[in-house]
Amino acid sequence: MGTPLYEQETIIRWYRDEDEATIYTSDTTMMTRFDKFVDGGDWKLVKTETCEGDIIAKRYKAPKELLYGRKVKSKGQALTEEQREARRVRIMKNIHDK
């Protein structure tokens, strides 16, 4: 038997001087989502807690920048000529519309 819905929780904790955050969850929906992040290679599964053979909670480690709630800065993706032209046109349109 798993954890009742009203007891399922997710806790995210990080310290300013560390690069990784610790995530604890007993929410089965969040476990499924976080396990996909582990499979993608960005997160690490640290510990799985069980009770009578059922998984009741998991602990993860993840880079803090993935949890800030904003986009991670790209690392200078090269643009094609078509993409550059489309951006130039969009910027010029925005300038002239003001």
C-alpha positions as CSV (number, residue, x, y, z in Angstrom):
1,M,0.0,0.0,0.0
2,G,1.4,3.4,-1.0
3,T,1.3,6.7,0.7
4,P,-2.2,8.3,0.9
5,L,-2.7,11.3,-1.4
6,Y,-3.1,13.8,1.5
7,E,0.4,12.8,2.8
8,Q,2.3,13.0,-0.5
9,E,4.7,15.9,-0.7
10,T,7.6,17.3,-2.6
11,I,10.4,19.3,-0.9
12,I,13.2,21.1,-2.8
13,R,16.2,22.3,-0.8
14,W,19.3,24.0,-1.9
15,Y,22.0,26.1,-0.3
16,R,23.5,29.2,-1.9
17,D,27.1,27.8,-1.9
18,E,26.2,24.5,-3.5
19,D,25.7,23.7,-7.2
20,E,23.1,21.0,-6.6
21,A,19.7,20.9,-5.1
22,T,18.2,18.0,-3.1
23,I,14.7,17.0,-4.0
24,Y,12.6,14.7,-1.7
25,T,9.2,13.4,-2.9
26,S,6.6,11.0,-1.7
27,D,4.3,12.1,-4.5
28,T,4.0,9.3,-7.0
29,T,3.2,11.6,-9.9
30,M,6.3,13.7,-9.2
31,M,8.4,10.5,-8.9
32,T,7.4,9.5,-12.4
33,R,8.3,12.9,-13.8
34,F,11.6,13.1,-11.9
35,D,12.6,9.6,-13.0
36,K,12.3,10.8,-16.6
37,F,14.8,13.6,-15.7
38,V,17.1,10.9,-14.3
39,D,16.8,8.9,-17.5
40,G,17.7,12.0,-19.4
41,G,21.0,12.3,-17.5
42,D,20.4,15.7,-15.8
43,W,19.3,14.4,-12.4
44,K,20.6,11.6,-10.1
45,L,18.5,9.3,-8.0
46,V,20.1,9.3,-4.6
47,K,17.9,7.0,-2.5
48,T,14.6,5.0,-2.8
49,E,12.6,4.5,0.4
50,T,10.4,1.4,0.6
51,C,7.8,0.0,3.0
52,E,6.6,-3.5,2.8
53,G,8.0,-3.7,-0.8
54,D,6.2,-0.5,-2.0
55,I,8.2,2.6,-3.0
56,I,7.1,5.4,-0.7
57,A,9.6,8.1,-1.4
58,K,12.7,9.0,-3.5
59,R,15.5,11.5,-3.1
60,Y,17.2,13.1,-6.1
61,K,20.0,15.5,-6.8
62,A,19.8,18.1,-9.6
63,P,21.7,21.1,-10.8
64,K,20.2,24.2,-9.2
65,E,20.0,26.1,-12.5
66,L,17.4,23.5,-13.7
67,L,15.1,24.4,-10.8
68,Y,15.3,28.2,-10.9
69,G,12.1,28.5,-13.0
70,R,13.7,30.3,-15.9
71,K,15.5,29.2,-19.0
72,V,19.0,28.1,-18.7
73,K,21.3,30.2,-20.8
74,S,22.1,28.6,-24.1
75,K,25.7,28.0,-25.0
76,G,25.9,30.1,-28.2
77,Q,23.9,28.0,-30.7
78,A,24.9,28.7,-34.3
79,L,22.2,30.1,-36.4
80,T,21.5,29.4,-40.1
81,E,21.3,32.4,-42.5
82,E,17.5,31.9,-42.6
83,Q,17.2,32.1,-38.8
84,R,19.4,35.3,-38.7
85,E,17.3,36.9,-41.4
86,A,14.1,36.0,-39.6
87,R,15.4,37.5,-36.4
88,R,16.6,40.6,-38.2
89,V,13.1,41.1,-39.8
90,R,11.4,40.5,-36.4
91,I,13.6,43.1,-34.6
92,M,13.2,45.7,-37.4
93,K,9.4,45.2,-37.3
94,N,9.4,45.7,-33.5
95,I,11.5,48.9,-33.8
96,H,9.2,50.3,-36.5
97,D,6.0,49.4,-34.6
98,K,6.9,51.5,-31.6
